[in-house]
Amino acid sequence: MLIFGSQVDAAFMLGLMIYSVSSYFYAGDHNGKLELYAKHQAELSRRIMCKEESEMAALVGKPGQHEADSTEETVDLEDAPPAPSKKK
């Protein structure tokens, strides 16, 4: 067999074929995996956004929580009695 004007022997062709088949078995159907990822990319992005939003809500607090806190009783410190002094 002639490739690029040089003769290629059968051992090289057999080695190339074994390499090709073993690479396919090792890596699998790479194009199929890329198509599957592209198919589910929107779902993955949505899940990541939901997880980040829930983590942020846990750090900041639940929406509406600050309005509930404003109904609690507050104490004006100017009207409070003075703290007892510790004299020895």
PyMOL Python script that loads the backbone (N, CA, C, O; Angstrom):
from pymol import cmd

cmd.read_pdbstr("""\
ATOM      1  N   MET A   1       0.847  -1.163   0.000  1.00  0.00           N
ATOM      2  CA  MET A   1       0.000   0.000   0.000  1.00  0.00           C
ATOM      3  C   MET A   1       0.899   1.235   0.000  1.00  0.00           C
ATOM      4  O   MET A   1       1.917   1.262   0.692  1.00  0.00           O
ATOM      5  N   LEU A   2       0.531   2.246  -0.766  1.00  0.00           N
ATOM      6  CA  LEU A   2       1.279   3.492  -0.864  1.00  0.00           C
ATOM      7  C   LEU A   2       0.488   4.620  -0.224  1.00  0.00           C
ATOM      8  O   LEU A   2      -0.658   4.868  -0.599  1.00  0.00           O
ATOM      9  N   ILE A   3       1.095   5.307   0.740  1.00  0.00           N
ATOM     10  CA  ILE A   3       0.501   6.476   1.384  1.00  0.00           C
ATOM     11  C   ILE A   3       1.521   7.597   1.279  1.00  0.00           C
ATOM     12  O   ILE A   3       2.657   7.443   1.728  1.00  0.00           O
ATOM     13  N   PHE A   4       1.137   8.708   0.701  1.00  0.00           N
ATOM     14  CA  PHE A   4       2.009   9.861   0.492  1.00  0.00           C
ATOM     15  C   PHE A   4       3.279   9.477  -0.251  1.00  0.00           C
ATOM     16  O   PHE A   4       4.357   9.998   0.034  1.00  0.00           O
ATOM     17  N   GLY A   5       3.148   8.585  -1.183  1.00  0.00           N
ATOM     18  CA  GLY A   5       4.284   8.203  -2.011  1.00  0.00           C
ATOM     19  C   GLY A   5       5.259   7.259  -1.353  1.00  0.00           C
ATOM     20  O   GLY A   5       6.295   6.954  -1.944  1.00  0.00           O
ATOM     21  N   SER A   6       4.972   6.776  -0.139  1.00  0.00           N
ATOM     22  CA  SER A   6       5.873   5.816   0.506  1.00  0.00           C
ATOM     23  C   SER A   6       5.116   4.532   0.792  1.00  0.00           C
ATOM     24  O   SER A   6       3.904   4.537   1.006  1.00  0.00           O
ATOM     25  N   GLN A   7       5.832   3.470   0.791  1.00  0.00           N
ATOM     26  CA  GLN A   7       5.197   2.169   0.995  1.00  0.00           C
ATOM     27  C   GLN A   7       5.017   1.900   2.488  1.00  0.00           C
ATOM     28  O   GLN A   7       5.931   2.110   3.285  1.00  0.00           O
ATOM     29  N   VAL A   8       3.831   1.434   2.848  1.00  0.00           N
ATOM     30  CA  VAL A   8       3.504   1.132   4.236  1.00  0.00           C
ATOM     31  C   VAL A   8       3.292  -0.364   4.338  1.00  0.00           C
ATOM     32  O   VAL A   8       2.539  -0.944   3.556  1.00  0.00           O
ATOM     33  N   ASP A   9       3.951  -0.987   5.294  1.00  0.00           N
ATOM     34  CA  ASP A   9       3.814  -2.444   5.414  1.00  0.00           C
ATOM     35  C   ASP A   9       2.588  -2.833   6.227  1.00  0.00           C
ATOM     36  O   ASP A   9       1.948  -1.972   6.831  1.00  0.00           O
ATOM     37  N   ALA A  10       2.263  -4.084   6.250  1.00  0.00           N
ATOM     38  CA  ALA A  10       1.064  -4.596   6.901  1.00  0.00           C
ATOM     39  C   ALA A  10       1.145  -4.451   8.418  1.00  0.00           C
ATOM     40  O   ALA A  10       0.114  -4.253   9.061  1.00  0.00           O
ATOM     41  N   ALA A  11       2.342  -4.544   9.014  1.00  0.00           N
ATOM     42  CA  ALA A  11       2.485  -4.430  10.466  1.00  0.00           C
ATOM     43  C   ALA A  11       2.098  -3.022  10.931  1.00  0.00           C
ATOM     44  O   ALA A  11       1.462  -2.857  11.972  1.00  0.00           O
ATOM     45  N   PHE A  12       2.488  -2.013  10.150  1.00  0.00           N
ATOM     46  CA  PHE A  12       2.118  -0.642  10.507  1.00  0.00           C
ATOM     47  C   PHE A  12       0.611  -0.462  10.420  1.00  0.00           C
ATOM     48  O   PHE A  12       0.013   0.155  11.302  1.00  0.00           O
ATOM     49  N   MET A  13      -0.009  -0.985   9.379  1.00  0.00           N
ATOM     50  CA  MET A  13      -1.461  -0.866   9.214  1.00  0.00           C
ATOM     51  C   MET A  13      -2.193  -1.595  10.346  1.00  0.00           C
ATOM     52  O   MET A  13      -3.200  -1.097  10.851  1.00  0.00           O
ATOM     53  N   LEU A  14      -1.692  -2.775  10.749  1.00  0.00           N
ATOM     54  CA  LEU A  14      -2.303  -3.516  11.850  1.00  0.00           C
ATOM     55  C   LEU A  14      -2.171  -2.741  13.154  1.00  0.00           C
ATOM     56  O   LEU A  14      -3.123  -2.666  13.931  1.00  0.00           O
ATOM     57  N   GLY A  15      -0.996  -2.164  13.400  1.00  0.00           N
ATOM     58  CA  GLY A  15      -0.790  -1.374  14.608  1.00  0.00           C
ATOM     59  C   GLY A  15      -1.686  -0.139  14.632  1.00  0.00           C
ATOM     60  O   GLY A  15      -2.223   0.217  15.680  1.00  0.00           O
ATOM     61  N   LEU A  16      -1.848   0.514  13.483  1.00  0.00           N
ATOM     62  CA  LEU A  16      -2.708   1.680  13.395  1.00  0.00           C
ATOM     63  C   LEU A  16      -4.168   1.307  13.647  1.00  0.00           C
ATOM     64  O   LEU A  16      -4.904   2.049  14.297  1.00  0.00           O
ATOM     65  N   MET A  17      -4.571   0.170  13.135  1.00  0.00           N
ATOM     66  CA  MET A  17      -5.944  -0.289  13.339  1.00  0.00           C
ATOM     67  C   MET A  17      -6.182  -0.652  14.811  1.00  0.00           C
ATOM     68  O   MET A  17      -7.227  -0.314  15.367  1.00  0.00           O
ATOM     69  N   ILE A  18      -5.236  -1.328  15.435  1.00  0.00           N
ATOM     70  CA  ILE A  18      -5.371  -1.688  16.860  1.00  0.00           C
ATOM     71  C   ILE A  18      -5.411  -0.427  17.717  1.00  0.00           C
ATOM     72  O   ILE A  18      -6.195  -0.338  18.662  1.00  0.00           O
ATOM     73  N   TYR A  19      -4.564   0.547  17.387  1.00  0.00           N
ATOM     74  CA  TYR A  19      -4.559   1.812  18.133  1.00  0.00           C
ATOM     75  C   TYR A  19      -5.904   2.524  17.997  1.00  0.00           C
ATOM     76  O   TYR A  19      -6.434   3.040  18.981  1.00  0.00           O
ATOM     77  N   SER A  20      -6.450   2.554  16.804  1.00  0.00           N
ATOM     78  CA  SER A  20      -7.723   3.232  16.576  1.00  0.00           C
ATOM     79  C   SER A  20      -8.856   2.575  17.359  1.00  0.00           C
ATOM     80  O   SER A  20      -9.654   3.257  18.002  1.00  0.00           O
ATOM     81  N   VAL A  21      -8.920   1.262  17.300  1.00  0.00           N
ATOM     82  CA  VAL A  21      -9.997   0.546  17.990  1.00  0.00           C
ATOM     83  C   VAL A  21      -9.840   0.673  19.503  1.00  0.00           C
ATOM     84  O   VAL A  21     -10.825   0.895  20.207  1.00  0.00           O
ATOM     85  N   SER A  22      -8.619   0.535  20.009  1.00  0.00           N
ATOM     86  CA  SER A  22      -8.424   0.630  21.464  1.00  0.00           C
ATOM     87  C   SER A  22      -8.681   2.053  21.956  1.00  0.00           C
ATOM     88  O   SER A  22      -9.187   2.232  23.064  1.00  0.00           O
ATOM     89  N   SER A  23      -8.348   3.059  21.164  1.00  0.00           N
ATOM     90  CA  SER A  23      -8.646   4.435  21.547  1.00  0.00           C
ATOM     91  C   SER A  23     -10.145   4.664  21.630  1.00  0.00           C
ATOM     92  O   SER A  23     -10.627   5.353  22.528  1.00  0.00           O
ATOM     93  N   TYR A  24     -10.878   4.086  20.694  1.00  0.00           N
ATOM     94  CA  TYR A  24     -12.339   4.227  20.719  1.00  0.00           C
ATOM     95  C   TYR A  24     -12.921   3.551  21.952  1.00  0.00           C
ATOM     96  O   TYR A  24     -13.817   4.096  22.597  1.00  0.00           O
ATOM     97  N   PHE A  25     -12.413   2.365  22.283  1.00  0.00           N
ATOM     98  CA  PHE A  25     -12.917   1.669  23.472  1.00  0.00           C
ATOM     99  C   PHE A  25     -12.545   2.415  24.749  1.00  0.00           C
ATOM    100  O   PHE A  25     -13.323   2.428  25.703  1.00  0.00           O
ATOM    101  N   TYR A  26     -11.360   3.038  24.781  1.00  0.00           N
ATOM    102  CA  TYR A  26     -10.927   3.759  25.975  1.00  0.00           C
ATOM    103  C   TYR A  26     -11.735   5.048  26.155  1.00  0.00           C
ATOM    104  O   TYR A  26     -12.260   5.312  27.237  1.00  0.00           O
ATOM    105  N   ALA A  27     -11.828   5.842  25.094  1.00  0.00           N
ATOM    106  CA  ALA A  27     -12.495   7.139  25.190  1.00  0.00           C
ATOM    107  C   ALA A  27     -13.996   7.025  24.990  1.00  0.00           C
ATOM    108  O   ALA A  27     -14.739   7.898  25.438  1.00  0.00           O
ATOM    109  N   GLY A  28     -14.448   5.999  24.345  1.00  0.00           N
ATOM    110  CA  GLY A  28     -15.866   5.840  24.082  1.00  0.00           C
ATOM    111  C   GLY A  28     -16.303   6.724  22.929  1.00  0.00           C
ATOM    112  O   GLY A  28     -15.480   7.276  22.198  1.00  0.00           O
ATOM    113  N   ASP A  29     -17.567   6.844  22.785  1.00  0.00           N
ATOM    114  CA  ASP A  29     -18.137   7.655  21.729  1.00  0.00           C
ATOM    115  C   ASP A  29     -18.120   9.107  22.187  1.00  0.00           C
ATOM    116  O   ASP A  29     -19.089   9.596  22.767  1.00  0.00           O
ATOM    117  N   HIS A  30     -17.008   9.792  21.923  1.00  0.00           N
ATOM    118  CA  HIS A  30     -16.825  11.149  22.425  1.00  0.00           C
ATOM    119  C   HIS A  30     -17.859  12.106  21.843  1.00  0.00           C
ATOM    120  O   HIS A  30     -18.390  12.951  22.564  1.00  0.00           O
ATOM    121  N   ASN A  31     -18.147  11.988  20.579  1.00  0.00           N
ATOM    122  CA  ASN A  31     -19.150  12.864  19.961  1.00  0.00           C
ATOM    123  C   ASN A  31     -20.524  12.623  20.579  1.00  0.00           C
ATOM    124  O   ASN A  31     -21.289  13.568  20.777  1.00  0.00           O
ATOM    125  N   GLY A  32     -20.838  11.386  20.879  1.00  0.00           N
ATOM    126  CA  GLY A  32     -22.112  11.083  21.536  1.00  0.00           C
ATOM    127  C   GLY A  32     -22.190  11.713  22.918  1.00  0.00           C
ATOM    128  O   GLY A  32     -23.245  12.203  23.321  1.00  0.00           O
ATOM    129  N   LYS A  33     -21.075  11.702  23.648  1.00  0.00           N
ATOM    130  CA  LYS A  33     -21.050  12.321  24.977  1.00  0.00           C
ATOM    131  C   LYS A  33     -21.216  13.829  24.886  1.00  0.00           C
ATOM    132  O   LYS A  33     -21.898  14.429  25.716  1.00  0.00           O
ATOM    133  N   LEU A  34     -20.591  14.454  23.874  1.00  0.00           N
ATOM    134  CA  LEU A  34     -20.749  15.895  23.691  1.00  0.00           C
ATOM    135  C   LEU A  34     -22.182  16.249  23.321  1.00  0.00           C
ATOM    136  O   LEU A  34     -22.708  17.255  23.798  1.00  0.00           O
ATOM    137  N   GLU A  35     -22.821  15.444  22.481  1.00  0.00           N
ATOM    138  CA  GLU A  35     -24.213  15.690  22.117  1.00  0.00           C
ATOM    139  C   GLU A  35     -25.130  15.537  23.330  1.00  0.00           C
ATOM    140  O   GLU A  35     -26.070  16.314  23.497  1.00  0.00           O
ATOM    141  N   LEU A  36     -24.864  14.548  24.169  1.00  0.00           N
ATOM    142  CA  LEU A  36     -25.668  14.343  25.370  1.00  0.00           C
ATOM    143  C   LEU A  36     -25.507  15.516  26.334  1.00  0.00           C
ATOM    144  O   LEU A  36     -26.482  15.959  26.942  1.00  0.00           O
ATOM    145  N   TYR A  37     -24.276  16.021  26.475  1.00  0.00           N
ATOM    146  CA  TYR A  37     -24.046  17.181  27.343  1.00  0.00           C
ATOM    147  C   TYR A  37     -24.780  18.407  26.800  1.00  0.00           C
ATOM    148  O   TYR A  37     -25.410  19.143  27.561  1.00  0.00           O
ATOM    149  N   ALA A  38     -24.701  18.625  25.496  1.00  0.00           N
ATOM    150  CA  ALA A  38     -25.380  19.775  24.897  1.00  0.00           C
ATOM    151  C   ALA A  38     -26.891  19.665  25.080  1.00  0.00           C
ATOM    152  O   ALA A  38     -27.579  20.669  25.264  1.00  0.00           O
ATOM    153  N   LYS A  39     -27.395  18.445  25.027  1.00  0.00           N
ATOM    154  CA  LYS A  39     -28.831  18.218  25.194  1.00  0.00           C
ATOM    155  C   LYS A  39     -29.280  18.584  26.616  1.00  0.00           C
ATOM    156  O   LYS A  39     -30.360  19.142  26.808  1.00  0.00           O
ATOM    157  N   HIS A  40     -28.459  18.271  27.586  1.00  0.00           N
ATOM    158  CA  HIS A  40     -28.835  18.497  28.990  1.00  0.00           C
ATOM    159  C   HIS A  40     -28.179  19.738  29.593  1.00  0.00           C
ATOM    160  O   HIS A  40     -28.261  19.939  30.805  1.00  0.00           O
ATOM    161  N   GLN A  41     -27.536  20.569  28.784  1.00  0.00           N
ATOM    162  CA  GLN A  41     -26.828  21.730  29.301  1.00  0.00           C
ATOM    163  C   GLN A  41     -27.768  22.726  29.977  1.00  0.00           C
ATOM    164  O   GLN A  41     -27.417  23.305  31.005  1.00  0.00           O
ATOM    165  N   ALA A  42     -28.933  22.927  29.423  1.00  0.00           N
ATOM    166  CA  ALA A  42     -29.883  23.870  30.036  1.00  0.00           C
ATOM    167  C   ALA A  42     -30.328  23.374  31.408  1.00  0.00           C
ATOM    168  O   ALA A  42     -30.435  24.164  32.347  1.00  0.00           O
ATOM    169  N   GLU A  43     -30.584  22.088  31.530  1.00  0.00           N
ATOM    170  CA  GLU A  43     -30.999  21.518  32.815  1.00  0.00           C
ATOM    171  C   GLU A  43     -29.876  21.634  33.849  1.00  0.00           C
ATOM    172  O   GLU A  43     -30.128  21.947  35.013  1.00  0.00           O
ATOM    173  N   LEU A  44     -28.645  21.382  33.420  1.00  0.00           N
ATOM    174  CA  LEU A  44     -27.511  21.501  34.338  1.00  0.00           C
ATOM    175  C   LEU A  44     -27.334  22.945  34.798  1.00  0.00           C
ATOM    176  O   LEU A  44     -27.082  23.190  35.978  1.00  0.00           O
ATOM    177  N   SER A  45     -27.462  23.896  33.889  1.00  0.00           N
ATOM    178  CA  SER A  45     -27.328  25.306  34.251  1.00  0.00           C
ATOM    179  C   SER A  45     -28.414  25.715  35.240  1.00  0.00           C
ATOM    180  O   SER A  45     -28.147  26.459  36.184  1.00  0.00           O
ATOM    181  N   ARG A  46     -29.643  25.231  35.027  1.00  0.00           N
ATOM    182  CA  ARG A  46     -30.743  25.562  35.927  1.00  0.00           C
ATOM    183  C   ARG A  46     -30.481  24.990  37.319  1.00  0.00           C
ATOM    184  O   ARG A  46     -30.729  25.665  38.317  1.00  0.00           O
ATOM    185  N   ARG A  47     -29.992  23.774  37.396  1.00  0.00           N
ATOM    186  CA  ARG A  47     -29.704  23.164  38.704  1.00  0.00           C
ATOM    187  C   ARG A  47     -28.610  23.918  39.444  1.00  0.00           C
ATOM    188  O   ARG A  47     -28.693  24.108  40.658  1.00  0.00           O
ATOM    189  N   ILE A  48     -27.584  24.347  38.714  1.00  0.00           N
ATOM    190  CA  ILE A  48     -26.494  25.101  39.341  1.00  0.00           C
ATOM    191  C   ILE A  48     -27.015  26.427  39.869  1.00  0.00           C
ATOM    192  O   ILE A  48     -26.674  26.821  40.984  1.00  0.00           O
ATOM    193  N   MET A  49     -27.838  27.126  39.084  1.00  0.00           N
ATOM    194  CA  MET A  49     -28.395  28.406  39.524  1.00  0.00           C
ATOM    195  C   MET A  49     -29.267  28.227  40.763  1.00  0.00           C
ATOM    196  O   MET A  49     -29.193  29.031  41.692  1.00  0.00           O
ATOM    197  N   CYS A  50     -30.089  27.185  40.785  1.00  0.00           N
ATOM    198  CA  CYS A  50     -30.955  26.942  41.951  1.00  0.00           C
ATOM    199  C   CYS A  50     -30.122  26.667  43.199  1.00  0.00           C
ATOM    200  O   CYS A  50     -30.442  27.147  44.287  1.00  0.00           O
ATOM    201  N   LYS A  51     -29.055  25.894  43.033  1.00  0.00           N
ATOM    202  CA  LYS A  51     -28.207  25.576  44.177  1.00  0.00           C
ATOM    203  C   LYS A  51     -27.517  26.840  44.696  1.00  0.00           C
ATOM    204  O   LYS A  51     -27.445  27.052  45.907  1.00  0.00           O
ATOM    205  N   GLU A  52     -27.012  27.677  43.788  1.00  0.00           N
ATOM    206  CA  GLU A  52     -26.356  28.913  44.213  1.00  0.00           C
ATOM    207  C   GLU A  52     -27.348  29.854  44.891  1.00  0.00           C
ATOM    208  O   GLU A  52     -27.003  30.503  45.879  1.00  0.00           O
ATOM    209  N   GLU A  53     -28.578  29.938  44.374  1.00  0.00           N
ATOM    210  CA  GLU A  53     -29.583  30.804  44.988  1.00  0.00           C
ATOM    211  C   GLU A  53     -29.967  30.307  46.374  1.00  0.00           C
ATOM    212  O   GLU A  53     -30.166  31.110  47.285  1.00  0.00           O
ATOM    213  N   SER A  54     -30.074  28.982  46.544  1.00  0.00           N
ATOM    214  CA  SER A  54     -30.441  28.463  47.863  1.00  0.00           C
ATOM    215  C   SER A  54     -29.308  28.670  48.862  1.00  0.00           C
ATOM    216  O   SER A  54     -29.559  28.948  50.035  1.00  0.00           O
ATOM    217  N   GLU A  55     -28.061  28.537  48.405  1.00  0.00           N
ATOM    218  CA  GLU A  55     -26.933  28.787  49.300  1.00  0.00           C
ATOM    219  C   GLU A  55     -26.881  30.264  49.695  1.00  0.00           C
ATOM    220  O   GLU A  55     -26.599  30.593  50.847  1.00  0.00           O
ATOM    221  N   MET A  56     -27.154  31.146  48.737  1.00  0.00           N
ATOM    222  CA  MET A  56     -27.143  32.579  49.038  1.00  0.00           C
ATOM    223  C   MET A  56     -28.280  32.931  49.991  1.00  0.00           C
ATOM    224  O   MET A  56     -28.099  33.744  50.898  1.00  0.00           O
ATOM    225  N   ALA A  57     -29.453  32.324  49.793  1.00  0.00           N
ATOM    226  CA  ALA A  57     -30.585  32.589  50.685  1.00  0.00           C
ATOM    227  C   ALA A  57     -30.281  32.108  52.102  1.00  0.00           C
ATOM    228  O   ALA A  57     -30.694  32.737  53.076  1.00  0.00           O
ATOM    229  N   ALA A  58     -29.562  30.996  52.214  1.00  0.00           N
ATOM    230  CA  ALA A  58     -29.207  30.494  53.536  1.00  0.00           C
ATOM    231  C   ALA A  58     -28.228  31.434  54.238  1.00  0.00           C
ATOM    232  O   ALA A  58     -28.281  31.592  55.457  1.00  0.00           O
ATOM    233  N   LEU A  59     -27.338  32.057  53.468  1.00  0.00           N
ATOM    234  CA  LEU A  59     -26.377  32.976  54.072  1.00  0.00           C
ATOM    235  C   LEU A  59     -27.029  34.306  54.451  1.00  0.00           C
ATOM    236  O   LEU A  59     -26.752  34.853  55.518  1.00  0.00           O
ATOM    237  N   VAL A  60     -27.881  34.817  53.593  1.00  0.00           N
ATOM    238  CA  VAL A  60     -28.487  36.123  53.808  1.00  0.00           C
ATOM    239  C   VAL A  60     -29.703  36.028  54.711  1.00  0.00           C
ATOM    240  O   VAL A  60     -29.923  36.912  55.539  1.00  0.00           O
ATOM    241  N   GLY A  61     -30.463  35.020  54.578  1.00  0.00           N
ATOM    242  CA  GLY A  61     -31.709  34.858  55.322  1.00  0.00           C
ATOM    243  C   GLY A  61     -32.858  34.718  54.346  1.00  0.00           C
ATOM    244  O   GLY A  61     -32.713  34.980  53.152  1.00  0.00           O
ATOM    245  N   LYS A  62     -33.976  34.312  54.853  1.00  0.00           N
ATOM    246  CA  LYS A  62     -35.131  34.115  53.992  1.00  0.00           C
ATOM    247  C   LYS A  62     -35.740  35.463  53.624  1.00  0.00           C
ATOM    248  O   LYS A  62     -35.732  36.389  54.436  1.00  0.00           O
ATOM    249  N   PRO A  63     -36.271  35.581  52.396  1.00  0.00           N
ATOM    250  CA  PRO A  63     -36.930  36.832  52.028  1.00  0.00           C
ATOM    251  C   PRO A  63     -38.126  37.087  52.935  1.00  0.00           C
ATOM    252  O   PRO A  63     -38.889  36.170  53.238  1.00  0.00           O
ATOM    253  N   GLY A  64     -38.286  38.315  53.360  1.00  0.00           N
ATOM    254  CA  GLY A  64     -39.393  38.657  54.231  1.00  0.00           C
ATOM    255  C   GLY A  64     -39.073  38.490  55.709  1.00  0.00           C
ATOM    256  O   GLY A  64     -39.894  38.841  56.555  1.00  0.00           O
ATOM    257  N   GLN A  65     -37.929  37.976  56.030  1.00  0.00           N
ATOM    258  CA  GLN A  65     -37.576  37.747  57.426  1.00  0.00           C
ATOM    259  C   GLN A  65     -37.340  39.076  58.151  1.00  0.00           C
ATOM    260  O   GLN A  65     -37.647  39.198  59.336  1.00  0.00           O
ATOM    261  N   HIS A  66     -36.797  40.068  57.445  1.00  0.00           N
ATOM    262  CA  HIS A  66     -36.501  41.345  58.076  1.00  0.00           C
ATOM    263  C   HIS A  66     -37.776  42.107  58.427  1.00  0.00           C
ATOM    264  O   HIS A  66     -37.794  42.839  59.416  1.00  0.00           O
ATOM    265  N   GLU A  67     -38.831  41.954  57.650  1.00  0.00           N
ATOM    266  CA  GLU A  67     -40.089  42.595  57.974  1.00  0.00           C
ATOM    267  C   GLU A  67     -40.671  42.011  59.259  1.00  0.00           C
ATOM    268  O   GLU A  67     -41.264  42.738  60.057  1.00  0.00           O
ATOM    269  N   ALA A  68     -40.507  40.711  59.464  1.00  0.00           N
ATOM    270  CA  ALA A  68     -41.015  40.072  60.674  1.00  0.00           C
ATOM    271  C   ALA A  68     -40.224  40.550  61.891  1.00  0.00           C
ATOM    272  O   ALA A  68     -40.780  40.672  62.983  1.00  0.00           O
ATOM    273  N   ASP A  69     -38.941  40.817  61.710  1.00  0.00           N
ATOM    274  CA  ASP A  69     -38.119  41.280  62.817  1.00  0.00           C
ATOM    275  C   ASP A  69     -38.499  42.693  63.256  1.00  0.00           C
ATOM    276  O   ASP A  69     -38.291  43.055  64.414  1.00  0.00           O
ATOM    277  N   SER A  70     -39.051  43.490  62.351  1.00  0.00           N
ATOM    278  CA  SER A  70     -39.371  44.871  62.702  1.00  0.00           C
ATOM    279  C   SER A  70     -40.562  44.960  63.648  1.00  0.00           C
ATOM    280  O   SER A  70     -40.761  46.012  64.255  1.00  0.00           O
ATOM    281  N   THR A  71     -41.353  43.923  63.802  1.00  0.00           N
ATOM    282  CA  THR A  71     -42.499  43.956  64.710  1.00  0.00           C
ATOM    283  C   THR A  71     -42.104  43.650  66.143  1.00  0.00           C
ATOM    284  O   THR A  71     -42.918  43.789  67.056  1.00  0.00           O
ATOM    285  N   GLU A  72     -40.858  43.232  66.351  1.00  0.00           N
ATOM    286  CA  GLU A  72     -40.410  42.913  67.703  1.00  0.00           C
ATOM    287  C   GLU A  72     -40.272  44.200  68.518  1.00  0.00           C
ATOM    288  O   GLU A  72     -40.087  45.287  67.971  1.00  0.00           O
ATOM    289  N   GLU A  73     -40.366  44.046  69.823  1.00  0.00           N
ATOM    290  CA  GLU A  73     -40.280  45.192  70.720  1.00  0.00           C
ATOM    291  C   GLU A  73     -38.843  45.686  70.797  1.00  0.00           C
ATOM    292  O   GLU A  73     -37.910  44.895  70.933  1.00  0.00           O
ATOM    293  N   THR A  74     -38.673  46.993  70.708  1.00  0.00           N
ATOM    294  CA  THR A  74     -37.345  47.584  70.809  1.00  0.00           C
ATOM    295  C   THR A  74     -37.251  48.385  72.092  1.00  0.00           C
ATOM    296  O   THR A  74     -38.254  48.880  72.607  1.00  0.00           O
ATOM    297  N   VAL A  75     -36.041  48.505  72.600  1.00  0.00           N
ATOM    298  CA  VAL A  75     -35.801  49.233  73.844  1.00  0.00           C
ATOM    299  C   VAL A  75     -34.912  50.424  73.532  1.00  0.00           C
ATOM    300  O   VAL A  75     -33.871  50.281  72.891  1.00  0.00           O
ATOM    301  N   ASP A  76     -35.327  51.604  73.989  1.00  0.00           N
ATOM    302  CA  ASP A  76     -34.541  52.815  73.789  1.00  0.00           C
ATOM    303  C   ASP A  76     -33.485  52.860  74.889  1.00  0.00           C
ATOM    304  O   ASP A  76     -33.830  52.868  76.070  1.00  0.00           O
ATOM    305  N   LEU A  77     -32.220  52.890  74.524  1.00  0.00           N
ATOM    306  CA  LEU A  77     -31.137  52.839  75.502  1.00  0.00           C
ATOM    307  C   LEU A  77     -30.990  54.149  76.277  1.00  0.00           C
ATOM    308  O   LEU A  77     -30.412  54.152  77.364  1.00  0.00           O
ATOM    309  N   GLU A  78     -31.495  55.246  75.748  1.00  0.00           N
ATOM    310  CA  GLU A  78     -31.391  56.516  76.471  1.00  0.00           C
ATOM    311  C   GLU A  78     -32.268  56.518  77.717  1.00  0.00           C
ATOM    312  O   GLU A  78     -31.934  57.174  78.704  1.00  0.00           O
ATOM    313  N   ASP A  79     -33.394  55.787  77.686  1.00  0.00           N
ATOM    314  CA  ASP A  79     -34.294  55.733  78.836  1.00  0.00           C
ATOM    315  C   ASP A  79     -33.925  54.617  79.808  1.00  0.00           C
ATOM    316  O   ASP A  79     -34.549  54.499  80.863  1.00  0.00           O
ATOM    317  N   ALA A  80     -32.939  53.806  79.486  1.00  0.00           N
ATOM    318  CA  ALA A  80     -32.567  52.680  80.328  1.00  0.00           C
ATOM    319  C   ALA A  80     -31.845  53.172  81.574  1.00  0.00           C
ATOM    320  O   ALA A  80     -31.149  54.185  81.524  1.00  0.00           O
ATOM    321  N   PRO A  81     -32.002  52.470  82.685  1.00  0.00           N
ATOM    322  CA  PRO A  81     -31.287  52.896  83.908  1.00  0.00           C
ATOM    323  C   PRO A  81     -29.782  52.685  83.743  1.00  0.00           C
ATOM    324  O   PRO A  81     -29.362  51.829  82.965  1.00  0.00           O
ATOM    325  N   PRO A  82     -28.973  53.451  84.461  1.00  0.00           N
ATOM    326  CA  PRO A  82     -27.526  53.302  84.334  1.00  0.00           C
ATOM    327  C   PRO A  82     -27.075  51.943  84.862  1.00  0.00           C
ATOM    328  O   PRO A  82     -27.673  51.371  85.773  1.00  0.00           O
ATOM    329  N   ALA A  83     -26.027  51.464  84.273  1.00  0.00           N
ATOM    330  CA  ALA A  83     -25.476  50.163  84.697  1.00  0.00           C
ATOM    331  C   ALA A  83     -24.818  50.318  86.056  1.00  0.00           C
ATOM    332  O   ALA A  83     -24.210  51.354  86.329  1.00  0.00           O
ATOM    333  N   PRO A  84     -24.926  49.304  86.921  1.00  0.00           N
ATOM    334  CA  PRO A  84     -24.278  49.401  88.243  1.00  0.00           C
ATOM    335  C   PRO A  84     -22.765  49.459  88.101  1.00  0.00           C
ATOM    336  O   PRO A  84     -22.168  48.755  87.287  1.00  0.00           O
ATOM    337  N   SER A  85     -22.166  50.312  88.912  1.00  0.00           N
ATOM    338  CA  SER A  85     -20.704  50.444  88.849  1.00  0.00           C
ATOM    339  C   SER A  85     -20.077  49.488  89.845  1.00  0.00           C
ATOM    340  O   SER A  85     -20.629  49.234  90.916  1.00  0.00           O
ATOM    341  N   LYS A  86     -18.922  48.964  89.480  1.00  0.00           N
ATOM    342  CA  LYS A  86     -18.211  48.032  90.358  1.00  0.00           C
ATOM    343  C   LYS A  86     -17.072  48.774  91.017  1.00  0.00           C
ATOM    344  O   LYS A  86     -16.055  49.053  90.382  1.00  0.00           O
ATOM    345  N   LYS A  87     -17.235  49.094  92.291  1.00  0.00           N
ATOM    346  CA  LYS A  87     -16.176  49.788  93.037  1.00  0.00           C
ATOM    347  C   LYS A  87     -15.635  48.855  94.098  1.00  0.00           C
ATOM    348  O   LYS A  87     -16.383  48.114  94.736  1.00  0.00           O
ATOM    349  N   LYS A  88     -14.341  48.899  94.278  1.00  0.00           N
ATOM    350  CA  LYS A  88     -13.703  48.052  95.294  1.00  0.00           C
ATOM    351  C   LYS A  88     -13.309  48.841  96.478  1.00  0.00           C
ATOM    352  O   LYS A  88     -12.758  48.291  97.431  1.00  0.00           O
TER     353      LYS A  88
END
""", "prot")
cmd.dss("prot")
cmd.show_as("cartoon", "prot")
cmd.util.cbc("prot")
cmd.orient("prot")
